Amino acid sequence: MRPPNSKKCEVPSHGRQNGGDQAFHGKCQSCDGVEKPSHSRENGVSLKEHRGTGSFNGDHTDALSVDGAKGSLTISGHVDSAGCGHDGYLHGNNGSCMACDDQESDREQGGHTLDDLFFFNDEEEDDIDWEPSARRVENRWFCLNCTVPNLDEVTHCQNCHELKGSEVAGYDDFKTHISQTALVSADTASQLVSTAIGFDERMLLHSEIEIKPNPHPERPDRLRAIAASLAAAGIFPSKCALVPPREITKEELIRVHTSDHVESIEQTKNMLYSYFTSDTYANGHSACAAKLAAGLCADLASLILSGRVRNGFALVRPPGHHAGVKQAMGFCLHNNAAVAALAAQKAGAKKVLIVDWDVHHGNGTQEIFEGDKSVLYISLHRHEDGSFYPGTGAAHEVGVLAGEGFSVNIPWSCGGVGDNDYIFAFEHVVLPIAAEFAPDITIISAGFDAARGDPLGCCDVTPAGYSRMASMLTACSEGKLLIILEGGYNLRSISSSAIEVVKVLLGDSPSHSTDAAAPSNEGMQTVLQVLEIQQKYWPVLVPIFASLQALQGRSSSKYVNGENKLKRRMLATGPGPVWWKWGSKRLLYEVLFEGFGPRKSKAKGK
């Protein structure tokens, strides 16, 4: 549902720009083309059960305050929450520091894009008749959980049923434990650690500064919500260790991106805010946040390969799988999964598997490795013939040159895809290919925007579904598994899903949903399409494709036979309803139906 007098929600990113693969408009729009399953109560915990312990607290309204007259969003607390000291600098765990906004205001440029930076036009625009309030819809509030707008008189979000004025509670509990948690690195002497987590508070400083009619879905609360849930579930700090944060070096980044791309991200430190695309923002802290995210992923991969850590979870932002060789897009600045893959190879891995279950295709990751046969990239995503953001990831995109066959795309043809389709694709495509590839480490680009209730993904994967997929991948590389956070914009959904996959990392059995059911017809057709293309490169798929094709043929034959029987029965008895034949309308029945066909002759006498 949507409030009156507001613009109709659109399916994220339908269409492309002329002459390129990038979708014409970004992905931060709600989905209207598919009925959205709204079951947030099933995915998260109720407000009353865990008030103040990693859930949302409806008693406090200062975290998300809305101006009643204009409906503008008030965002506060980003710098404070990241630990800014009295000296005006933000101190990190590794001793590095970053100046706060008030110290750099004399050299920051507000509202500039990168084009403005390098192609400056000193001609002022005539904006006398520009009025900010004209661009906002009056009398509405935005849901903290899913960012969907609601009318002022509504007390619960019409999309996810979240209470108006709720806030993320429990993050302070996580924060107090950071200094008490064991650190694991290549320099520390310690015993084998089961699961390591990569996190640093400075990544919370990456946020959209410019106030727009709608809040940006990729927001700092995503990390706060997951972190609070880790503490509430008793996972952090008792069951895992932390990786000391560090900023990735330029030398490491240019193995993935061009030097121009790396420099363009670095230049954002000198601007109050900037945009690489209409929905990919940066502020003065974004370059640091992006380097921290990439550095944590690289170190986790190295620790896993060295045997110091069995597996790891990178709780990082900004996300990375849309960032290509030379462009930032889709909320992504540096490609964290690609950086981790190359770090793993430097640490001794000969073959790396990247499984991307984000609802959007990881076009950047595919571009970086499409000619490299040492990295196998498998992506499950909505595609819809290229109309879903970013428009890439068709089944026939299999890689180029030496990497042909090492890009595997499973493109869903519609929204609403759930656990059964994903598990079916894992069993018949992902796992057989992964077993034949035999990777030394598996990296999951774990976007949780295919989760039930996500405002952008509009799919129906449950926490139990993510748990089962993570469990299936643990056997691919003898348990060497790194999970990197990508997308996911419903706070309850990403928190509950992240908790379930971390439990799998810790050795818990995967959560199981109800009895396994067959995939949807659309899911079956997608898997058959992928098998038909990929069996050329992976012989293990040949018998799987043949058996599924035979099964599909029997189902189709059964359906056709049923239709034929119905047609024969209709021809024998006539198409009219049975009560017409024997009721008061028998004469009308004979005129309308029996009059058009040969009448049965009735023999007289003998």
C-alpha positions in Angstrom: 0.0 0.0 0.0 1.1 3.6 -0.4 -0.2 6.8 1.0 -2.4 9.1 -1.2 -0.9 11.9 -3.2 2.5 10.2 -3.2 4.3 8.8 -6.2 3.6 5.3 -7.2 6.4 2.9 -6.1 8.4 1.4 -8.9 10.2 -1.8 -9.3 13.9 -1.1 -8.6 15.9 -0.1 -11.7 13.9 -1.2 -14.7 15.8 -0.4 -17.9 19.4 0.5 -18.8 21.2 3.6 -20.0 21.9 3.7 -23.7 25.2 2.3 -24.5 25.9 0.7 -21.2 25.0 -2.1 -18.8 24.2 0.2 -15.9 20.5 0.5 -15.2 18.9 3.8 -16.0 17.8 4.5 -12.5 19.2 3.3 -9.2 18.0 0.5 -6.9 16.8 2.6 -4.0 13.1 2.4 -4.9 10.3 0.3 -3.5 8.9 -2.6 -5.5 5.4 -2.4 -6.7 5.3 -4.9 -9.5 5.3 -7.9 -7.1 3.1 -8.6 -4.2 5.4 -8.1 -1.1 5.1 -10.8 1.5 4.8 -8.9 4.8 5.7 -11.3 7.6 8.1 -9.3 9.7 6.7 -10.8 12.9 7.9 -14.2 11.7 11.4 -13.0 10.9 12.1 -10.8 14.0 11.3 -10.8 17.6 8.3 -8.9 18.9 8.8 -5.5 20.5 7.6 -6.7 23.9 9.7 -9.8 24.1 13.2 -8.2 23.6 12.7 -4.6 24.5 16.2 -3.1 24.8 18.0 -6.2 23.8 18.9 -6.1 20.2 15.4 -5.3 19.0 13.5 -2.1 18.4 12.2 0.0 21.2 9.0 1.9 20.6 9.3 4.0 23.7 11.9 6.3 22.3 11.2 8.7 19.4 14.3 10.8 19.2 16.2 8.4 16.9 13.9 9.0 14.0 12.1 12.3 14.3 9.9 13.7 11.6 9.0 17.3 11.1 5.2 17.4 11.0 5.0 20.4 8.7 7.3 19.3 6.0 7.9 15.6 6.6 11.7 16.1 6.6 13.9 13.5 8.2 16.2 14.4 11.1 19.3 12.3 11.2 21.6 12.6 14.2 24.2 10.8 16.3 26.4 9.4 13.5 29.6 11.0 14.7 28.8 10.6 18.4 28.0 6.9 18.0 31.4 6.4 16.4 33.3 7.8 19.4 34.4 11.3 18.5 36.6 12.7 21.3 36.8 16.2 22.8 39.8 16.9 20.7 37.7 16.9 17.6 39.1 13.7 16.1 37.7 10.2 15.7 40.0 7.6 17.2 40.1 4.1 15.8 41.2 0.9 17.5 44.4 0.9 15.5 45.4 4.4 16.5 44.5 6.1 13.2 42.3 9.1 13.3 40.0 11.1 11.1 39.0 14.7 11.5 35.4 15.5 12.2 33.2 17.6 10.0 33.5 20.7 12.2 37.3 20.7 11.9 37.3 20.5 8.1 34.4 22.8 7.2 36.9 25.4 5.8 38.0 23.0 3.0 34.9 21.0 2.3 32.7 21.6 -0.7 29.0 21.0 -0.2 26.8 19.3 -2.7 29.4 18.6 -5.4 29.5 15.5 -7.6 32.8 14.3 -9.0 31.9 15.9 -12.3 31.6 19.2 -10.5 35.0 18.6 -8.9 36.9 18.0 -12.2 34.7 20.0 -14.6 33.8 23.0 -12.5 31.4 25.5 -14.0 31.6 28.9 -12.4 28.3 30.1 -13.9 25.7 30.2 -11.1 22.4 28.6 -11.7 19.2 30.7 -11.4 17.4 29.0 -8.4 15.3 31.9 -7.2 12.1 29.9 -7.7 13.5 26.7 -6.1 11.7 25.8 -3.0 12.9 22.8 -1.0 9.5 22.2 0.6 7.9 21.7 -2.8 9.9 18.5 -3.3 8.6 16.9 -0.1 5.3 15.1 0.5 3.6 16.5 3.6 2.4 14.7 6.6 4.2 11.4 6.5 6.8 9.5 8.5 9.4 7.0 7.4 9.7 3.6 9.0 13.0 3.0 10.8 12.9 -0.7 9.9 12.3 -0.6 6.2 12.3 3.2 5.3 8.9 3.0 3.6 6.8 6.3 4.0 3.5 6.2 5.9 0.8 8.8 6.6 1.1 10.7 9.8 -2.1 9.3 11.3 -0.9 5.7 10.8 0.8 4.3 14.0 2.3 1.2 12.4 4.2 0.8 9.1 1.9 -0.4 6.3 4.8 -2.5 4.8 6.4 -4.2 7.8 4.1 -3.2 10.7 6.9 -1.5 12.7 5.7 0.9 15.3 6.1 4.6 14.5 8.9 6.2 16.4 10.8 3.0 17.2 14.6 2.9 17.3 17.5 0.4 17.3 18.1 -0.7 20.9 20.9 -2.8 22.2 23.8 -1.5 20.2 25.3 0.1 23.3 25.6 -3.4 24.8 27.6 -4.5 21.7 29.7 -1.4 21.9 30.7 -1.9 25.5 32.0 -5.4 24.7 34.3 -4.3 21.9 37.2 -3.5 24.2 36.7 -6.8 26.1 36.7 -9.1 23.1 39.8 -11.1 22.1 41.6 -9.9 19.0 43.0 -12.3 16.5 45.6 -11.3 13.8 48.6 -12.7 12.1 50.8 -11.1 14.7 49.1 -12.4 17.8 50.0 -15.7 19.3 46.8 -17.6 20.1 45.0 -20.9 19.6 42.7 -21.6 16.7 39.7 -19.4 16.7 36.4 -20.8 15.4 34.8 -17.6 14.1 36.2 -14.1 13.7 34.1 -11.0 13.1 35.3 -7.9 11.2 33.8 -4.6 12.5 34.8 -1.0 13.1 32.6 1.9 14.3 34.0 4.3 11.8 32.0 2.6 9.1 28.9 4.1 10.8 30.1 7.6 9.7 29.4 6.7 6.1 25.9 8.2 5.6 24.0 10.4 3.2 24.3 14.1 4.3 21.9 15.7 1.8 18.4 15.6 3.1 16.1 14.1 0.4 12.4 13.3 0.3 13.1 9.7 1.3 15.8 8.3 3.6 18.5 6.2 1.9 18.1 2.5 2.5 21.8 1.9 2.8 22.2 3.5 6.2 24.3 3.1 9.4 21.5 1.5 11.3 22.0 -1.7 9.2 25.2 -2.4 11.1 23.8 -1.3 14.4 20.9 -3.6 14.2 23.0 -6.7 13.3 25.6 -5.8 16.0 22.8 -5.4 18.6 21.4 -8.8 17.6 24.8 -10.5 17.9 25.0 -9.2 21.5 21.4 -10.1 22.4 21.9 -13.7 21.1 24.9 -14.2 23.3 27.2 -14.7 20.2 29.3 -11.6 20.8 31.7 -11.4 22.6 31.6 -14.9 24.2 31.7 -17.1 21.1 33.8 -15.1 18.6 36.9 -12.9 18.3 37.4 -9.6 16.6 39.8 -8.8 13.8 41.8 -5.6 14.4 40.7 -3.0 11.8 43.0 -1.5 9.3 42.5 0.6 6.1 43.4 -1.3 2.9 46.4 0.1 1.1 46.3 1.7 -2.3 48.7 -1.1 -3.6 46.1 -3.7 -2.6 43.2 -1.8 -4.1 44.8 -1.3 -7.5 45.0 -5.1 -7.9 41.2 -4.9 -8.2 40.4 -1.3 -9.4 42.1 1.2 -11.6 44.2 3.9 -10.0 41.7 6.5 -11.2 38.9 4.8 -9.4 40.8 4.6 -6.2 41.8 8.2 -6.4 38.2 9.3 -7.1 37.1 7.6 -3.9 39.9 9.2 -2.0 38.9 12.7 -3.3 35.6 12.5 -1.4 37.4 13.2 1.8 37.6 16.8 0.7 33.9 17.2 0.1 31.0 17.5 2.4 29.0 15.1 0.2 29.2 13.8 -3.3 27.5 11.3 -5.6 29.0 8.8 -8.0 25.5 7.9 -9.3 22.1 9.2 -8.3 21.9 6.7 -5.4 25.6 6.1 -4.6 26.6 8.7 -2.1 29.8 9.6 -0.3 30.7 12.1 2.5 33.9 13.1 4.1 34.2 9.8 6.0 33.2 7.5 3.2 36.7 6.9 1.8 37.9 5.8 5.2 34.8 3.5 5.7 35.3 1.9 2.4 39.0 1.2 3.0 38.2 -0.2 6.5 35.6 -2.5 5.0 38.0 -3.8 2.3 40.9 -4.1 4.8 38.8 -6.2 7.2 37.7 -8.5 4.4 41.2 -9.0 3.2 42.6 -9.8 6.7 39.7 -12.2 7.4 40.5 -14.1 4.2 44.2 -14.2 5.0 43.5 -15.5 8.6 41.2 -18.2 7.3 43.8 -19.4 4.8 46.6 -19.4 7.3 44.6 -21.6 9.7 44.4 -19.1 12.5 40.7 -18.8 12.0 38.2 -21.4 10.8 35.7 -19.0 9.3 34.6 -15.4 9.5 31.8 -12.8 9.2 32.6 -9.3 7.8 30.1 -6.9 9.3 31.0 -4.1 6.9 29.7 -1.2 4.9 29.6 0.3 2.3 28.8 -2.9 0.3 30.9 -3.8 -2.6 29.7 -6.2 -5.2 28.5 -3.6 -7.7 31.8 -1.8 -7.7 33.6 -2.7 -10.9 37.1 -2.2 -12.2 36.6 1.5 -12.7 33.2 2.6 -11.4 31.4 3.0 -8.1 27.6 2.3 -8.3 24.7 0.6 -6.5 25.7 1.9 -3.1 29.2 0.3 -3.5 32.6 2.0 -3.5 35.3 -0.7 -3.3 34.6 -4.4 -4.1 35.1 -6.1 -0.8 34.6 -9.7 -2.1 37.1 -9.2 -4.9 39.7 -7.7 -2.5 39.2 -10.7 -0.2 39.6 -13.2 -3.0 42.9 -11.7 -4.1 44.1 -11.6 -0.5 43.2 -15.3 -0.2 45.2 -16.1 -3.3 48.2 -14.1 -1.9 47.9 -16.2 1.3 48.1 -19.5 -0.7 44.7 -20.2 -2.2 44.8 -21.4 -5.8 41.1 -21.5 -6.4 38.5 -19.2 -4.8 34.7 -19.7 -5.0 32.5 -16.6 -4.6 28.7 -17.3 -4.1 26.6 -14.1 -4.4 23.1 -14.5 -3.0 22.3 -10.8 -2.9 19.0 -10.1 -4.8 20.9 -7.9 -7.2 23.5 -9.3 -9.6 27.1 -8.5 -8.6 28.0 -7.0 -11.9 31.2 -5.5 -10.4 32.5 -8.9 -9.1 31.7 -10.6 -12.4 33.5 -7.9 -14.4 36.6 -8.2 -12.3 36.9 -12.0 -12.6 35.2 -12.8 -15.9 38.5 -13.7 -17.6 40.0 -15.5 -14.6 39.5 -19.2 -14.2 41.0 -19.3 -10.7 37.9 -17.5 -9.3 34.5 -19.1 -9.8 31.7 -16.6 -9.5 28.1 -17.9 -8.9 25.2 -15.5 -8.5 21.5 -16.0 -7.7 19.5 -12.8 -8.4 16.4 -11.3 -9.8 16.9 -10.5 -13.5 13.6 -10.4 -15.3 15.2 -10.1 -18.8 17.4 -7.3 -17.7 14.7 -5.1 -16.3 15.8 -5.5 -12.6 18.9 -3.6 -11.4 21.6 -3.6 -12.6 20.4 -5.3 -15.7 23.3 -7.7 -16.0 23.6 -11.4 -15.0 21.7 -13.3 -17.8 22.3 -17.0 -17.9 24.3 -16.8 -21.1 26.9 -14.6 -19.4 29.5 -17.3 -18.6 32.8 -15.4 -18.6 35.3 -14.6 -21.4 38.6 -16.0 -22.7 40.3 -18.2 -20.1 37.5 -17.5 -17.7 34.7 -18.9 -19.9 32.5 -21.1 -17.9 33.6 -19.7 -14.6 30.8 -17.2 -14.3 27.5 -18.9 -13.4 24.4 -16.8 -13.3 21.0 -18.1 -12.0 18.6 -15.3 -13.0 15.2 -15.4 -11.5 12.4 -14.3 -13.9 10.2 -12.7 -11.3 10.0 -11.5 -7.7 8.6 -13.4 -4.7 11.3 -16.1 -5.0 11.5 -18.1 -1.7 13.4 -20.8 0.1 12.3 -23.7 -2.1 13.6 -22.1 -5.3 17.0 -21.1 -3.7 17.5 -24.6 -2.1 16.6 -26.3 -5.4 19.1 -24.2 -7.3 21.8 -24.9 -4.7 21.2 -28.7 -4.9 21.1 -28.9 -8.7 23.5 -26.1 -9.8 25.6 -24.5 -7.1 26.8 -27.5 -5.1 27.6 -29.8 -8.1 29.7 -27.1 -9.7 31.4 -26.1 -6.5 32.3 -29.7 -5.8 33.8 -30.2 -9.2 35.7 -26.8 -8.9 37.0 -27.8 -5.4 37.9 -24.3 -4.0 40.4 -23.6 -1.3 38.1 -21.0 0.3 34.5 -20.0 -0.2 33.4 -16.4 0.0 29.7 -15.5 0.3 28.6 -12.1 -0.9 25.8 -12.2 1.6 23.2 -9.6 0.7 20.0 -10.2 2.7 17.7 -8.2 0.4 16.1 -11.3 -1.0 14.7 -11.7 2.6 11.0 -11.6 3.3 9.9 -8.1 3.9 12.8 -6.3 2.2 11.5 -3.1 0.5 13.9 -3.4 -2.5 14.2 -7.2 -3.1 10.5 -8.1 -2.8 11.4 -11.8 -2.4 10.5 -14.4 0.3 13.7 -16.0 1.6 13.5 -16.7 5.4 16.3 -16.8 8.0 16.0 -20.6 7.9 16.6 -20.5 4.1 19.8 -18.5 4.5 20.9 -20.8 7.3 20.5 -23.9 5.1 22.4 -22.2 2.2 25.3 -21.3 4.5 25.4 -24.8 5.9 25.5 -26.3 2.4 28.5 -24.2 1.5 30.6 -25.1 4.5 31.6 -28.4 2.9 32.8 -26.9 -0.3 36.2 -25.9 1.0 36.6 -27.9 4.2 34.9 -25.3 6.3 37.0 -22.3 5.1 34.2 -19.9 4.7 34.0 -16.1 4.7 30.7 -14.3 4.8 30.7 -10.6 3.7 27.7 -8.4 4.2 26.4 -6.8 1.0 22.8 -5.5 0.8 19.6 -5.9 2.9 17.4 -3.0 4.0 14.8 -4.4 6.4 16.5 -4.2 9.8 14.6 -7.0 11.3 15.1 -9.3 8.3 18.9 -8.7 8.0 19.4 -9.1 11.8 17.6 -12.4 12.1 19.1 -13.7 8.8 22.7 -12.7 9.9 22.2 -14.3 13.3 21.3 -17.6 11.6 24.2 -17.7 9.3 26.7 -16.8 12.1 25.2 -19.7 14.1 26.1 -22.0 11.3 29.7 -20.6 11.3 29.8 -21.4 15.0 28.9 -25.0 14.3 25.2 -25.0 15.1 22.9 -27.1 12.9 21.0 -25.1 10.3 17.5 -24.0 11.0 14.9 -25.9 9.0 11.7 -24.5 7.7 8.6 -26.6 7.1 8.6 -29.7 4.9 10.6 -29.2 1.7 8.5 -28.5 -1.3 9.0 -28.5 -5.0 10.3 -25.3 -6.6 7.9 -22.9 -8.4 7.4 -23.3 -12.1 9.4 -20.2 -12.7 12.2 -21.5 -10.5 12.3 -24.8 -12.4 12.5 -23.1 -15.7 15.4 -20.9 -14.6 17.3 -23.9 -13.3 16.8 -25.8 -16.5 17.9 -22.8 -18.5 21.1 -22.5 -16.5 21.8 -26.3 -16.6 21.4 -26.3 -20.4 24.0 -23.6 -20.8 26.5 -24.6 -18.1 26.6 -28.4 -18.9 28.9 -27.5 -21.7 31.5 -26.4 -19.1 30.7 -28.6 -16.2 30.1 -32.3 -17.2 28.7 -33.1 -13.7 25.5 -31.2 -14.8 24.8 -33.4 -17.8 22.9 -36.2 -15.9 21.2 -33.6 -13.7 19.8 -31.7 -16.6 18.7 -35.0 -18.3 16.8 -36.2 -15.2 15.1 -32.8 -14.6 14.2 -32.6 -18.2 12.6 -36.0 -18.1 10.8 -35.1 -14.9 9.6 -31.9 -16.5 8.5 -33.9 -19.6 6.5 -36.3 -17.5 4.8 -33.5 -15.7 4.0 -31.8 -18.9 2.7 -35.0 -20.4 0.5 -35.6 -17.4 -0.9 -32.1 -17.7 -1.6 -32.5 -21.5 -3.3 -35.9 -20.9 -5.5 -34.3 -18.3 -6.5 -31.6 -20.7 -7.3 -34.0 -23.5 -9.5 -36.1 -21.2 -11.4 -33.0 -20.2 -11.9 -32.0 -23.9 -13.1 -35.5 -24.8 -15.6 -35.4 -21.9 -16.8 -32.0 -23.0 -17.3 -33.2 -26.6 -19.2 -36.3 -25.4 -21.5 -34.6 -23.1 -21.7 -31.1 -24.7 -20.3 -27.9 -23.1 -23.4 -26.9 -21.3 -23.8 -27.3 -17.5 -25.5 -30.5 -16.4 -28.4 -28.8 -14.7 -29.3 -27.1 -18.1 -29.8 -30.6 -19.6 -32.4 -31.7 -17.1 -33.8 -28.5 -15.7 -36.5 -26.1 -17.0 -34.0 -24.7 -19.5 -33.6 -28.0 -21.4 -35.1 -26.5 -24.6 -32.7 -23.6 -24.6 -29.9 -25.9 -24.0 -30.8 -28.0 -27.1 -31.1 -24.9 -29.2 -27.8 -23.4 -28.2 -25.6 -26.5 -28.0 -27.1 -29.6 -29.6 -28.3 -27.6 -32.5 -24.7 -27.0 -33.7 -23.6 -30.6 -33.7 -24.9 -33.9 -35.1 -27.9 -35.1 -33.1 -27.8 -38.7 -31.9 -30.4 -40.8 -33.8 -32.8 -42.7 -31.6 -33.7 -46.1 -33.0 -37.3 -47.0 -32.9 -38.8 -50.4 -32.7 -36.1 -53.0 -32.7 
